[in-house]
Amino acid sequence: MRYFLLGFFLLIFQINTAQEFNTTVTVDAAQTGQTQLTIFKTLQTEIQDFMNNTSWTRMKIKPEDRINCNMFITVTKFDSNDFSATIQIQSTRPVFGSTFSTPVFTFKDNQFNFRYTEYEPLRYSRNTFTSALISNLSFYAYTMLGYDADTFELNGGEDYHQEAKQIVDMTQQNASGGWTVNDGNQSKFRLNADLISSNFGTFREAIYNYHRLGLDLMHTDAEQAKKNIANVIMMIKEVNTSRPNNAPVRTFFDTKALEIEQIFSGGPQISIVEVVQTLKTMAPVYNKNWNNIKY
């Protein structure tokens, strides 16, 4: 896994903290009708600094090896420092042997609710609930770390997903908005619970195979890489059949639909009739993408 290797490349006298993210944050407050308030710009700056300057692990990460991440926060209601909002997140990682990056985790959270007072410090405490805002951001930091590590090593992100679970456990007693079993199949609670469940071991294996045996192999053996990705689709079908309408599978297609279309639309030809039919059954919301695949 790349995190175990990166630290060795730092010079012994180089001063560098374990800052794992290169995050760009946008806060859109148009729906509140109060866009002139400085608190929204301050919030945007503080969240970006929090994500980029917090040491989430003990690894030593060079700036060019940080995880690129975009966060788009839409504030739907603001009243006396109470925020109702949604957040869209996407993280990426490089594809081996290419100049391209691939989306790894794409997620929209419609229950991104919190209190925030302008200029209040944002600091993550591992064993203490501080605020719903910090819990939300920290949960997604460790979830992105988990997804990223899973693409480099089979189950490599387990410790990070367990850290996210600890945040869920602490927060569900102190805040509302996606933290409990009653908050639906696409909540923070459900995403995390599924990812660490033994029932989703095949899904975690599929994530690894897609990236290491698929995308990272494209530069040397595109035909075999496409076959491996086709096998991944069938693995995910197995998970989806046993656990319909689950958060990880939906998140996978939200992240990868366009990329899957592009992979199977060019390069060496392989048999994909069953793959395309499976895609249409599992993720009909992306039928426009699947119909673009010619075979």
C-alpha atoms as one frame of an Amber mdcrd trajectory, in Angstrom:
protein
   0.000   0.000   0.000   1.359   3.373  -0.967   1.045   4.923   2.524   3.580
   2.455   3.931   6.084   3.418   1.252   5.796   7.174   1.065   7.466   7.931
   4.403  10.759   6.427   3.310  11.167   9.026   0.599  11.287  12.013   2.958
  14.643  13.481   3.857  15.536  12.968   7.501  15.721  16.697   8.195  12.623
  17.647   6.236   9.905  19.138   8.398   6.626  17.678   7.223   3.406  16.733
   8.973   1.132  13.905   7.899  -1.262  15.939   5.823  -3.039  13.500   3.563
  -5.434  15.658   1.538  -5.334  18.316  -1.110  -8.929  19.476  -0.707 -10.819
  22.201  -2.536 -13.994  23.356  -0.782 -16.878  25.389  -2.201 -19.718  26.660
  -0.013 -22.815  27.779  -1.943 -25.306  29.725   0.178 -27.519  31.042  -2.629
 -30.593  29.166  -1.354 -30.453  31.020   1.972 -30.841  34.447   0.370 -28.072
  35.664   2.689 -24.995  35.316   0.522 -23.644  38.666   1.734 -22.867  37.212
   5.161 -19.134  36.656   5.710 -19.754  33.489   7.723 -20.133  31.426   4.545
 -16.756  32.475   3.154 -15.155  31.940   6.547 -16.731  28.487   6.764 -15.367
  27.580   3.330 -11.844  28.622   4.317 -11.977  26.914   7.703 -13.205  23.597
   6.278 -10.533  23.607   3.594  -7.812  24.356   6.155  -9.178  21.686   8.500
  -9.150  18.995   5.814  -5.718  19.907   4.464  -3.837  20.707   7.671  -5.064
  17.973  10.005  -2.775  14.971  10.447  -5.198  12.099   9.907  -2.593   9.328
  10.056   0.976   8.855  11.218   2.248   8.477   7.688   4.627  10.992   6.138
   3.073  12.194   2.901   4.806  14.320   0.291   2.585  17.112  -1.104   2.407
  15.525  -4.559   1.164  12.243  -3.072  -1.812  13.673  -1.193  -5.322  12.569
  -2.076  -7.060  15.124  -4.267 -10.568  15.856  -3.041 -13.386  18.237  -3.933
 -16.182  19.173  -1.532 -19.221  21.141  -2.699 -21.463  22.228   0.166 -24.896
  23.664  -0.553 -26.412  25.478   2.410 -30.182  25.155   2.132 -31.101  26.878
   5.399 -29.233  29.076   7.859 -30.616  30.393  11.138 -28.690  31.493  14.251
 -25.605  29.444  13.365 -27.685  26.356  12.555 -26.890  25.023   9.086 -28.968
  22.650   7.002 -26.884  21.581   4.023 -25.938  18.930   1.517 -22.415  17.946
   0.562 -21.052  16.354  -2.603 -17.625  14.767  -2.284 -15.230  13.255  -4.764
 -11.726  11.919  -4.199  -9.340  10.637  -6.873  -6.107   8.722  -7.202  -3.588
   8.367 -10.057  -3.732   5.461 -12.489  -0.417   3.618 -12.655   1.550   4.089
 -15.855  -0.579   7.020 -17.051  -1.128  10.730 -16.580  -4.769  10.164 -15.625
  -6.532  10.139 -12.293  -9.547   7.994 -11.499 -12.439   8.911  -9.196 -12.368
   6.620  -6.174 -15.150   7.893  -3.928 -18.133   9.993  -4.970 -20.894  10.618
  -2.479 -23.768  13.017  -1.910 -24.966  13.471   1.660 -28.339  15.192   1.997
 -28.082  15.152   5.799 -25.076  17.408   6.302 -26.433  19.395   9.259 -24.400
  21.222  11.902 -23.896  24.304  14.079 -21.036  26.663  13.381 -20.022  29.982
  14.898 -17.828  32.155  12.722 -14.109  31.789  13.477 -14.567  28.906  15.899
 -11.538  26.577  15.663 -12.023  23.226  13.964  -9.944  20.491  15.606 -10.399
  16.749  15.432 -10.269  14.810  18.722 -10.190  11.050  18.304 -11.974  10.154
  21.541 -14.252  13.133  22.080 -17.320  14.455  20.298 -16.641  18.105  19.477
 -19.302  19.139  16.984 -21.454  17.722  14.209 -19.404  19.655  11.640 -16.139
  18.127  12.795 -17.734  14.669  12.959 -19.049  14.992   9.404 -15.728  16.139
   7.968 -13.699  13.618   9.933 -16.008  10.779   8.923 -15.483  11.595   5.260
 -11.730  12.029   5.732 -11.372   8.493   7.083 -13.852   7.070   4.595 -11.848
   8.552   1.715  -8.632   7.225   3.240 -10.267   3.809   3.530 -11.471   3.760
  -0.052  -8.104   4.953  -1.336  -6.162   2.341   0.632  -8.551  -0.399  -0.531
  -7.568   0.360  -4.132  -3.890  -0.367  -3.418  -4.104  -3.345  -1.059  -6.853
  -5.887  -0.459  -8.735  -4.623   2.612  -5.982  -2.059   3.061  -8.447   0.543
   4.299  -9.851  -1.493   7.180  -8.270   0.602   9.958  -9.590   3.798   8.385
 -13.123   2.426   8.029 -12.971   1.355  11.676 -11.904   4.878  12.615 -14.938
   6.173  10.720 -17.103   3.728  12.695 -15.801   5.187  15.947 -16.888   8.626
  14.728 -20.348   7.249  13.907 -20.627   5.660  17.354 -19.663   8.889  19.141
 -21.793  11.170  17.018 -25.083   9.265  16.970 -25.569  10.098  20.649 -24.853
  13.791  20.132 -26.124  14.895  16.712 -28.735  14.152  14.061 -28.418  13.772
  10.329 -27.460  10.387   8.933 -25.765   8.831  11.951 -28.223   6.097  12.970
 -29.708   2.887  11.597 -33.015   4.718  11.091 -31.578   7.276   8.649 -31.967
   5.245   5.470 -29.909   3.045   3.172 -27.774   5.902   1.831 -26.739   7.435
   5.170 -23.297   7.749   6.722 -24.262   5.034   9.188 -25.298   2.567   6.501
 -22.331   3.261   4.209 -19.873   2.604   7.019 -21.759  -0.390   8.453 -21.821
  -2.055   5.039 -18.162  -1.392   4.259 -16.957  -3.091   7.451 -19.474  -5.933
   7.278 -18.238  -9.402   6.321 -21.195  -9.507   3.916 -19.370  -6.924   1.779
 -16.005  -8.675   1.639 -16.606  -9.410  -2.040 -17.310  -5.728  -2.678 -14.031
  -4.673  -1.046 -12.214  -7.283  -3.147 -13.945  -5.921  -6.252 -12.707  -2.389
  -5.455  -9.145  -3.695  -5.231  -9.416  -5.769  -8.412 -10.976  -2.905 -10.374
  -8.037  -0.613  -9.656  -4.962  -2.829  -9.282  -5.908  -5.610 -11.727  -7.909
  -3.349 -14.005  -6.960   0.300 -14.352  -3.346  -0.092 -13.215  -2.837  -2.904
 -15.755  -4.190  -0.946 -18.724  -0.809   0.420 -19.780   0.711  -3.068 -20.231
  -2.201  -5.397 -21.051  -5.407  -3.558 -21.899  -7.266  -6.692 -22.987  -6.638
  -8.550 -19.735  -7.396  -5.392 -17.755 -10.799  -5.112 -19.440 -11.508  -8.777
 -18.734 -10.639  -8.227 -15.085 -12.971  -5.231 -14.891 -15.735  -7.278 -16.521
 -15.219  -9.861 -13.766 -15.479  -7.071 -11.186 -18.929  -6.156 -12.507 -20.049
  -9.746 -11.965 -18.599  -9.713  -8.432 -20.581  -6.590  -7.644 -23.674  -8.256
  -9.096 -23.244 -10.995  -6.491 -23.169  -8.411  -3.694 -26.123  -6.515  -5.102
 -28.206  -9.673  -5.399 -27.694 -10.603  -1.763 -27.993  -7.023  -0.437 -30.181
  -4.962  -2.822 -30.188  -1.157  -2.713 -27.067  -0.934  -0.596 -24.921   2.177
  -0.185 -21.525   0.857  -1.372 -22.824  -0.468  -4.709 -24.775   2.695  -5.402
 -21.708   4.757  -4.520 -19.573   2.616  -6.841 -21.754   3.388  -9.849 -22.097
   7.063  -8.902 -18.310   7.123  -8.995 -17.522   4.873 -11.936 -20.408   4.952
 -14.448 -18.745   7.274 -16.977 -15.398   5.535 -16.593 -16.933   2.084 -17.142
 -18.645   3.365 -20.283 -15.318   4.655 -21.597 -13.422   1.464 -20.725 -15.814
  -0.785 -22.648 -16.266   1.620 -25.554 -12.708   1.485 -26.878  -9.527  -0.543
 -27.035  -9.304  -4.319 -27.428 -12.643  -6.057 -27.948 -13.828  -8.595 -25.382
 -17.170 -10.300 -24.824 -19.315  -7.914 -22.762 -22.924  -8.750 -23.668 -23.612
 -10.199 -20.219 -21.704  -7.369 -18.545 -23.797  -4.672 -20.211 -27.053  -6.451
 -19.368 -25.883  -6.755 -15.771 -25.063  -3.065 -15.635 -28.530  -2.175 -16.912
 -30.123  -4.351 -14.245 -27.982  -3.144 -11.338 -27.773   0.555 -12.158 -30.641
   1.519 -14.477 -30.226   5.173 -13.512 -27.102   5.090 -15.701 -28.699   3.378
 -18.710 -27.686   6.343 -20.848 -24.062   5.375 -20.180 -24.650   1.669 -20.714
 -26.523   2.293 -23.994 -23.444   4.131 -25.285 -21.373   0.965 -25.006 -21.158
  -0.651 -28.428 -20.626  -4.392 -28.731
